[in-house]
Amino acid sequence: MVVRRRLRAILFPLALYCLSGAAGSYFLWHAVNDERGLRANEDYERQINNLQTQVDEKEKERQAWERRIALLSGATIDRDMLDEETRARLGRVDKDDLIFFLKPSADAPASPTP
């Protein structure tokens, strides 16, 4: 009887500690690794930074296009830009023209190909 009481006095608290440790470990693991955990938050931050970089690049491209469009529209039209665009779209060249093919600069977008 004494052995049984002493064994129960040791094993019962030990079982409760193991059970509560397992439950705590379960919740801690999910707090770190679950879809709303700490690692997911880091992944979301990384995705936000990548998307913000893409938005900034697209904004620069949009501003470059707006500058080009402003040269082709409005009260005064840049005749050189208009001439360049019409020749590029029509694929025509005058027999007296001297043509230089230049690579577009990094800030100016390439003209769209129809």
DSSP file (Angstrom, degrees, kcal/mol; ACC not computed):
  #  RESIDUE AA STRUCTURE BP1 BP2  ACC     N-H-->O    O-->H-N    N-H-->O    O-->H-N    TCO  KAPPA ALPHA  PHI   PSI    X-CA   Y-CA   Z-CA
    1    1 A M     >        0   0    0      0, 0.0     4,-2.3     0, 0.0     5,-0.2   0.000 360.0 360.0 360.0 -40.4    0.0    0.0    0.0
    2    2 A V  H  >  +     0   0    0      1,-0.2     4,-2.5     2,-0.2     5,-0.2   0.892 360.0  50.7 -66.3 -37.6    2.7    2.4    0.9
    3    3 A V  H  > S+     0   0    0      1,-0.2     4,-2.7     2,-0.2    -1,-0.2   0.907 109.4  51.1 -66.1 -41.0    4.5    1.7   -2.4
    4    4 A R  H  > S+     0   0    0      2,-0.2     4,-2.5     1,-0.2    -2,-0.2   0.915 111.8  46.4 -64.2 -43.7    1.2    2.3   -4.3
    5    5 A R  H  X S+     0   0    0     -4,-2.3     4,-2.5     2,-0.2    -2,-0.2   0.918 114.5  47.0 -64.1 -44.1    0.7    5.7   -2.6
    6    6 A R  H  X S+     0   0    0     -4,-2.5     4,-1.3     2,-0.2    -2,-0.2   0.913 113.0  49.0 -66.5 -40.2    4.2    6.8   -3.1
    7    7 A L  H  X S+     0   0    0     -4,-2.7     4,-3.2     1,-0.2     5,-0.3   0.907 113.0  47.7 -63.7 -42.6    4.1    5.7   -6.8
    8    8 A R  H  X S+     0   0    0     -4,-2.5     4,-2.0     1,-0.2    -2,-0.2   0.877 108.2  55.4 -65.0 -38.2    0.8    7.6   -7.3
    9    9 A A  H  < S+     0   0    0     -4,-2.5    -1,-0.2    -5,-0.2    -2,-0.2   0.775 117.2  36.2 -66.8 -26.0    2.3   10.6   -5.6
   10   10 A I  H  X S+     0   0    0     -4,-1.3     4,-1.5    -3,-0.3    -2,-0.2   0.882 120.1  43.7 -91.2 -46.9    5.2   10.6   -8.1
   11   11 A L  H  X S+     0   0    0     -4,-3.2     4,-2.8     2,-0.2     5,-0.2   0.851 106.7  58.7 -73.5 -35.3    3.5    9.5  -11.3
   12   12 A F  H  X S+     0   0    0     -4,-2.0     4,-2.1    -5,-0.3    -1,-0.2   0.953 111.5  39.4 -63.7 -50.6    0.3   11.7  -11.1
   13   13 A P  H  > S+     0   0    0      0, 0.0     4,-2.6     0, 0.0    -1,-0.2   0.883 115.5  54.2 -64.8 -35.0    2.2   15.0  -10.9
   14   14 A L  H  X S+     0   0    0     -4,-1.5     4,-2.3     2,-0.2    -2,-0.2   0.910 108.6  48.4 -63.6 -41.2    4.7   13.8  -13.5
   15   15 A A  H  X S+     0   0    0     -4,-2.8     4,-2.5     2,-0.2    -1,-0.2   0.899 111.5  50.1 -65.1 -40.3    1.8   12.9  -15.9
   16   16 A L  H  X S+     0   0    0     -4,-2.1     4,-2.7    -5,-0.2     5,-0.2   0.906 110.7  49.3 -65.2 -40.5    0.2   16.3  -15.4
   17   17 A Y  H  X S+     0   0    0     -4,-2.6     4,-2.3     2,-0.2    -2,-0.2   0.915 112.6  47.7 -63.3 -42.4    3.5   18.0  -16.1
   18   18 A C  H  X S+     0   0    0     -4,-2.3     4,-2.3     2,-0.2    -2,-0.2   0.914 113.3  48.1 -64.3 -42.4    4.0   16.0  -19.2
   19   19 A L  H  X S+     0   0    0     -4,-2.5     4,-2.3     2,-0.2    -2,-0.2   0.925 114.2  44.8 -65.3 -45.3    0.4   16.7  -20.4
   20   20 A S  H  X S+     0   0    0     -4,-2.7     4,-2.4     1,-0.2    -1,-0.2   0.862 112.8  52.6 -68.9 -33.5    0.7   20.4  -19.8
   21   21 A G  H  X S+     0   0    0     -4,-2.3     4,-2.5    -5,-0.2    -2,-0.2   0.895 109.7  48.8 -65.4 -40.0    4.1   20.5  -21.4
   22   22 A A  H  X S+     0   0    0     -4,-2.3     4,-2.3     2,-0.2    -2,-0.2   0.914 112.4  47.6 -65.6 -43.0    2.7   18.8  -24.5
   23   23 A A  H  X S+     0   0    0     -4,-2.3     4,-2.2     2,-0.2    -2,-0.2   0.918 113.4  48.2 -64.5 -42.6   -0.2   21.2  -24.7
   24   24 A G  H  X S+     0   0    0     -4,-2.4     4,-2.4     1,-0.2    -2,-0.2   0.903 111.4  50.1 -63.6 -41.2    2.1   24.2  -24.3
   25   25 A S  H  X S+     0   0    0     -4,-2.5     4,-2.7     2,-0.2    -1,-0.2   0.894 108.6  53.4 -63.9 -39.8    4.5   22.8  -26.9
   26   26 A Y  H  X S+     0   0    0     -4,-2.3     4,-2.0     1,-0.2    -2,-0.2   0.946 112.7  42.3 -59.2 -50.1    1.5   22.3  -29.3
   27   27 A F  H  X S+     0   0    0     -4,-2.2     4,-1.8     1,-0.2    -2,-0.2   0.865 114.4  51.4 -68.3 -35.8    0.4   25.9  -28.9
   28   28 A L  H  X S+     0   0    0     -4,-2.4     4,-1.3     2,-0.2    -1,-0.2   0.915 108.7  51.1 -66.6 -42.8    3.9   27.3  -29.1
   29   29 A W  H  X S+     0   0    0     -4,-2.7     4,-2.9     1,-0.2     3,-0.4   0.923 112.4  46.3 -60.6 -43.9    4.6   25.4  -32.3
   30   30 A H  H  X S+     0   0    0     -4,-2.0     4,-1.5     1,-0.2     6,-0.2   0.809 106.5  58.9 -70.1 -29.2    1.5   26.7  -33.9
   31   31 A A  H  < S+     0   0    0     -4,-1.8     7,-1.4    -5,-0.2    -1,-0.2   0.812 117.6  32.7 -67.6 -28.1    2.3   30.3  -32.8
   32   32 A V  H  < S+     0   0    0     -4,-1.3     7,-2.1    -3,-0.4     8,-0.4   0.880 131.4  26.8 -92.7 -44.2    5.5   30.1  -34.7
   33   33 A N  H  < S+     0   0    0     -4,-2.9    -3,-0.2    -5,-0.2    -2,-0.2   0.494  91.5 104.6-105.1  -5.8    4.8   27.9  -37.7
   34   34 A D  S >< S-     0   0    0     -4,-1.5     3,-1.8    -5,-0.3     6,-0.5  -0.091  88.7 -92.8 -74.2 176.1    1.1   28.2  -38.4
   35   35 A E  T 3  S+     0   0    0      1,-0.3    -1,-0.1     5,-0.1    -4,-0.1   0.686 130.2  35.6 -66.0 -17.7   -0.4   30.3  -41.3
   36   36 A R  T 3  S+     0   0    0     -6,-0.2    -1,-0.3     4,-0.0    -2,-0.1   0.107 100.4 113.3-116.6  19.6   -0.7   33.3  -39.0
   37   37 A G  S <> S-     0   0    0     -3,-1.8     4,-1.7     1,-0.1    -5,-0.3  -0.012  85.6 -85.7 -83.3-171.2    2.4   32.6  -37.0
   38   38 A L  H  > S+     0   0    0     -7,-1.4     4,-1.7     1,-0.2    -6,-0.1   0.867 125.8  50.8 -67.5 -38.8    5.7   34.5  -36.7
   39   39 A R  H  > S+     0   0    0     -7,-2.1     4,-2.1     1,-0.2    -1,-0.2   0.885 108.3  52.6 -67.8 -37.4    7.3   32.9  -39.8
   40   40 A A  H  > S+     0   0    0     -6,-0.5     4,-2.5    -8,-0.4    -1,-0.2   0.878 105.9  55.0 -64.2 -36.8    4.2   33.7  -41.9
   41   41 A N  H  X S+     0   0    0     -4,-1.7     4,-2.1     2,-0.2    -1,-0.2   0.903 107.2  49.6 -62.9 -41.2    4.5   37.3  -40.8
   42   42 A E  H  X S+     0   0    0     -4,-1.7     4,-2.1     2,-0.2    -2,-0.2   0.899 110.4  50.5 -63.5 -40.8    8.1   37.4  -42.0
   43   43 A D  H  X S+     0   0    0     -4,-2.1     4,-2.4     1,-0.2    -2,-0.2   0.904 109.7  50.5 -63.7 -40.9    7.0   35.9  -45.4
   44   44 A Y  H  X S+     0   0    0     -4,-2.5     4,-2.4     2,-0.2    -2,-0.2   0.893 109.1  51.1 -64.1 -39.4    4.3   38.5  -45.7
   45   45 A E  H  X S+     0   0    0     -4,-2.1     4,-2.2     2,-0.2    -1,-0.2   0.907 110.3  49.6 -63.8 -41.3    6.8   41.3  -45.0
   46   46 A R  H  X S+     0   0    0     -4,-2.1     4,-2.2     2,-0.2    -2,-0.2   0.908 111.7  48.3 -64.0 -42.4    9.1   39.9  -47.7
   47   47 A Q  H  X S+     0   0    0     -4,-2.4     4,-2.6     2,-0.2     5,-0.2   0.891 109.6  52.8 -65.0 -39.3    6.3   39.8  -50.2
   48   48 A I  H  X S+     0   0    0     -4,-2.4     4,-2.4     1,-0.2    -2,-0.2   0.916 109.5  49.0 -63.0 -42.6    5.2   43.3  -49.3
   49   49 A N  H  X S+     0   0    0     -4,-2.2     4,-1.9     2,-0.2    -2,-0.2   0.909 111.9  48.6 -64.1 -41.9    8.8   44.6  -50.0
   50   50 A N  H  X S+     0   0    0     -4,-2.2     4,-2.0     1,-0.2    -2,-0.2   0.921 113.3  46.7 -63.3 -43.9    8.9   42.7  -53.3
   51   51 A L  H  X S+     0   0    0     -4,-2.6     4,-2.4     1,-0.2    -2,-0.2   0.868 109.8  53.6 -67.1 -36.5    5.6   44.1  -54.4
   52   52 A Q  H  X S+     0   0    0     -4,-2.4     4,-2.3     2,-0.2    -1,-0.2   0.885 107.6  51.6 -65.7 -37.4    6.5   47.6  -53.3
   53   53 A T  H  X S+     0   0    0     -4,-1.9     4,-2.1     2,-0.2    -2,-0.2   0.913 110.1  48.9 -63.0 -42.9    9.7   47.4  -55.5
   54   54 A Q  H  X S+     0   0    0     -4,-2.0     4,-2.4     1,-0.2    -2,-0.2   0.895 109.9  51.8 -63.8 -40.0    7.6   46.3  -58.5
   55   55 A V  H  X S+     0   0    0     -4,-2.4     4,-2.2     1,-0.2    -2,-0.2   0.912 109.1  50.3 -63.3 -41.9    5.1   49.2  -57.9
   56   56 A D  H  X S+     0   0    0     -4,-2.3     4,-2.0     2,-0.2    -2,-0.2   0.903 110.7  49.3 -63.3 -41.2    8.0   51.7  -57.8
   57   57 A E  H  X S+     0   0    0     -4,-2.1     4,-2.2     1,-0.2    -2,-0.2   0.918 111.9  48.1 -63.4 -43.6    9.4   50.3  -61.1
   58   58 A K  H  X S+     0   0    0     -4,-2.4     4,-2.5     1,-0.2    -1,-0.2   0.853 108.8  54.7 -66.2 -34.0    6.0   50.5  -62.7
   59   59 A E  H  X S+     0   0    0     -4,-2.2     4,-2.2     2,-0.2    -1,-0.2   0.909 108.5  48.1 -65.9 -41.5    5.6   54.1  -61.5
   60   60 A K  H  X S+     0   0    0     -4,-2.0     4,-2.1     2,-0.2    -2,-0.2   0.911 112.4  49.3 -63.4 -41.7    8.9   55.1  -63.1
   61   61 A E  H  X S+     0   0    0     -4,-2.2     4,-2.2     1,-0.2    -2,-0.2   0.901 110.1  51.2 -64.3 -40.4    7.8   53.4  -66.3
   62   62 A R  H  X S+     0   0    0     -4,-2.5     4,-2.4     1,-0.2    -2,-0.2   0.905 109.2  50.3 -63.4 -41.5    4.5   55.2  -66.2
   63   63 A Q  H  X S+     0   0    0     -4,-2.2     4,-2.0     2,-0.2    -1,-0.2   0.883 109.1  51.5 -65.3 -37.5    6.2   58.5  -65.7
   64   64 A A  H  X S+     0   0    0     -4,-2.1     4,-2.0     2,-0.2    -1,-0.2   0.914 111.1  48.0 -64.4 -41.7    8.5   57.9  -68.6
   65   65 A W  H  X S+     0   0    0     -4,-2.2     4,-2.8     1,-0.2    -2,-0.2   0.886 108.7  54.1 -65.7 -37.9    5.5   57.1  -70.8
   66   66 A E  H  X S+     0   0    0     -4,-2.4     4,-2.4     1,-0.2    -1,-0.2   0.895 107.2  51.1 -63.5 -38.1    3.7   60.2  -69.6
   67   67 A R  H  X S+     0   0    0     -4,-2.0     4,-1.3     2,-0.2    -1,-0.2   0.920 112.5  46.1 -63.3 -42.7    6.7   62.3  -70.7
   68   68 A R  H  X S+     0   0    0     -4,-2.0     4,-1.0     1,-0.2    -2,-0.2   0.903 113.3  48.8 -66.7 -40.1    6.7   60.7  -74.1
   69   69 A I  H  X S+     0   0    0     -4,-2.8     4,-1.3     1,-0.2     3,-0.5   0.882 106.2  57.1 -67.0 -37.3    2.9   61.1  -74.5
   70   70 A A  H  < S+     0   0    0     -4,-2.4    -1,-0.2     1,-0.2    -2,-0.2   0.831 104.4  53.4 -63.0 -31.0    3.1   64.7  -73.5
   71   71 A L  H  < S+     0   0    0     -4,-1.3     7,-2.6     1,-0.2    -1,-0.2   0.795 113.2  42.9 -72.3 -27.0    5.6   65.3  -76.3
   72   72 A L  H  < S+     0   0    0     -4,-1.0     2,-0.3    -3,-0.5    -2,-0.2   0.577 116.8  43.9 -95.3 -11.1    3.1   63.8  -78.8
   73   73 A S  S  < S+     0   0    0     -4,-1.3     3,-0.3     3,-0.1     2,-0.2  -0.805  79.7  54.2-129.1 170.5   -0.1   65.4  -77.6
   74   74 A G  S    S-     0   0    0     -2,-0.3     3,-0.1     1,-0.2    -3,-0.0  -0.583 100.7 -43.6 105.2-168.2   -1.2   68.8  -76.5
   75   75 A A  S    S+     0   0    0     -2,-0.2     2,-0.5     1,-0.2    -1,-0.2   0.877 128.8  40.3 -70.1 -38.8   -1.1   72.3  -78.0
   76   76 A T  S    S-     0   0    0     -3,-0.3     2,-0.5     2,-0.0    -1,-0.2  -0.954  74.3-159.1-116.0 129.4    2.5   71.9  -79.2
   77   77 A I        -     0   0    0     -2,-0.5     2,-0.8    -5,-0.1    -5,-0.2  -0.889  23.6-121.8-107.7 132.6    3.7   68.6  -80.7
   78   78 A D     >  -     0   0    0     -7,-2.6     4,-2.4    -2,-0.5     5,-0.2  -0.632  23.1-156.8 -72.0 111.5    7.4   67.8  -80.8
   79   79 A R  H  > S+     0   0    0     -2,-0.8     4,-2.7     1,-0.2     5,-0.2   0.849  88.1  53.7 -65.3 -35.5    7.9   67.3  -84.5
   80   80 A D  H  > S+     0   0    0      2,-0.2     4,-2.5     1,-0.2    -1,-0.2   0.916 110.9  46.1 -65.1 -41.3   10.9   65.1  -84.2
   81   81 A M  H  > S+     0   0    0      2,-0.2     4,-2.4     1,-0.2    -2,-0.2   0.908 113.5  49.5 -67.3 -40.9    9.1   62.7  -81.8
   82   82 A L  H  X S+     0   0    0     -4,-2.4     4,-2.5     2,-0.2     5,-0.2   0.922 112.5  47.6 -63.0 -44.2    6.1   62.6  -84.1
   83   83 A D  H  X S+     0   0    0     -4,-2.7     4,-2.3     1,-0.2     5,-0.2   0.909 112.1  49.8 -63.6 -43.0    8.3   61.9  -87.1
   84   84 A E  H  X S+     0   0    0     -4,-2.5     4,-2.0    -5,-0.2    -2,-0.2   0.912 112.6  47.2 -61.9 -43.1   10.1   59.2  -85.3
   85   85 A E  H  X S+     0   0    0     -4,-2.4     4,-2.3     2,-0.2     5,-0.2   0.910 112.0  48.4 -68.9 -42.2    6.9   57.5  -84.1
   86   86 A T  H  X S+     0   0    0     -4,-2.5     4,-2.6     1,-0.2     5,-0.3   0.912 112.8  48.3 -66.6 -39.9    5.2   57.6  -87.5
   87   87 A R  H  X>S+     0   0    0     -4,-2.3     4,-1.8    -5,-0.2     5,-0.7   0.891 112.4  49.5 -66.0 -37.5    8.3   56.2  -89.3
   88   88 A A  H  <5S+     0   0    0     -4,-2.0    -2,-0.2    -5,-0.2    -1,-0.2   0.898 115.5  42.7 -67.7 -39.6    8.6   53.4  -86.6
   89   89 A R  H  <5S+     0   0    0     -4,-2.3    -2,-0.2     1,-0.2    -1,-0.2   0.889 120.9  39.2 -75.5 -38.6    4.9   52.5  -86.9
   90   90 A L  H  <5S-     0   0    0     -4,-2.6    -2,-0.2    -5,-0.2    -1,-0.2   0.722  96.6-135.9 -84.4 -20.5    4.7   52.6  -90.7
   91   91 A G  T  <5 +     0   0    0     -4,-1.8     2,-0.3    -5,-0.3    -3,-0.2   0.797  56.4 139.7  71.8  26.8    8.1   51.1  -91.3
   92   92 A R      < -     0   0    0     -5,-0.7     2,-0.4    -6,-0.3    -1,-0.3  -0.791  31.2-174.7-108.4 148.2    8.8   53.7  -94.0
   93   93 A V        -     0   0    0     -2,-0.3     2,-0.2    -3,-0.1     6,-0.0  -0.998  25.8-121.3-139.2 139.7   12.0   55.5  -94.7
   94   94 A D    >   -     0   0    0     -2,-0.4     3,-1.5     1,-0.1     0, 0.0  -0.496  27.3-119.7 -75.2 150.7   12.7   58.3  -97.2
   95   95 A K  T 3  S+     0   0    0      1,-0.3    -1,-0.1    -2,-0.2     0, 0.0   0.754 113.2  49.5 -65.9 -22.8   15.4   57.6  -99.7
   96   96 A D  T 3  S+     0   0    0      2,-0.1    -1,-0.3     0, 0.0     2,-0.2   0.403  87.6 112.9 -95.3   2.4   17.5   60.5  -98.5
   97   97 A D    <   -     0   0    0     -3,-1.5     2,-0.5     1,-0.0    -4,-0.0  -0.510  55.0-151.1 -79.4 142.6   17.3   59.6  -94.8
   98   98 A L        -     0   0    0     -2,-0.2     2,-0.5     2,-0.0    -2,-0.1  -0.969  20.0-155.8-109.6 121.3   20.4   58.5  -92.9
   99   99 A I        -     0   0    0     -2,-0.5     2,-0.5     2,-0.0    -6,-0.0  -0.847  14.4-172.1-110.5 131.7   19.3   56.1  -90.1
  100  100 A F        -     0   0    0     -2,-0.5     2,-0.7     2,-0.0    -2,-0.0  -0.985  16.4-146.1-116.5 125.9   21.1   55.4  -86.9
  101  101 A F        -     0   0    0     -2,-0.5     2,-0.4     2,-0.0    -2,-0.0  -0.842  23.7-176.1 -93.6 116.3   19.7   52.6  -84.7
  102  102 A L        -     0   0    0     -2,-0.7     3,-0.0     3,-0.0    -2,-0.0  -0.859  28.4-116.8-113.1 145.7   20.3   53.5  -81.0
  103  103 A K        -     0   0    0     -2,-0.4     2,-0.0     1,-0.1    -2,-0.0  -0.617  41.0-108.6 -75.4 138.4   19.6   51.5  -77.9
  104  104 A P        -     0   0    0      0, 0.0     6,-0.1     0, 0.0    -1,-0.1  -0.366  36.1-108.1 -67.0 148.9   16.9   53.2  -75.8
  105  105 A S        -     0   0    0      4,-0.1     3,-0.3     1,-0.1    -3,-0.0  -0.241  28.8-107.0 -71.9 167.0   18.2   54.7  -72.5
  106  106 A A  S    S+     0   0    0      1,-0.2    -1,-0.1     3,-0.0     0, 0.0   0.823 117.2  47.5 -68.3 -32.4   17.3   53.0  -69.2
  107  107 A D  S    S+     0   0    0      2,-0.1    -1,-0.2   -43,-0.0   -43,-0.1   0.710 101.3  72.7 -84.5 -18.6   14.8   55.7  -68.1
  108  108 A A  S    S-     0   0    0     -3,-0.3     2,-0.1   -44,-0.0     3,-0.1  -0.846  82.0-131.8 -98.6 127.1   13.0   55.8  -71.5
  109  109 A P        -     0   0    0      0, 0.0    -4,-0.1     0, 0.0     2,-0.1  -0.383  29.7 -99.6 -72.5 154.3   10.7   52.8  -72.2
  110  110 A A        -     0   0    0      1,-0.1     3,-0.1    -6,-0.1    -7,-0.0  -0.393  44.1 -99.1 -69.2 149.6   11.0   51.2  -75.6
  111  111 A S        -     0   0    0      1,-0.1    -1,-0.1    -2,-0.1     2,-0.1  -0.448  45.5-102.0 -70.9 144.8    8.3   52.1  -78.1
  112  112 A P        -     0   0    0      0, 0.0    -1,-0.1     0, 0.0     0, 0.0  -0.382  28.2-133.7 -69.1 143.1    5.5   49.6  -78.4
  113  113 A T              0   0    0      1,-0.1   -24,-0.1    -2,-0.1    -3,-0.0  -0.866 360.0 360.0 -97.8 123.9    5.5   47.3  -81.3
  114  114 A P              0   0    0      0, 0.0    -1,-0.1     0, 0.0   -25,-0.0   0.509 360.0 360.0 -72.4 360.0    2.1   46.9  -83.1
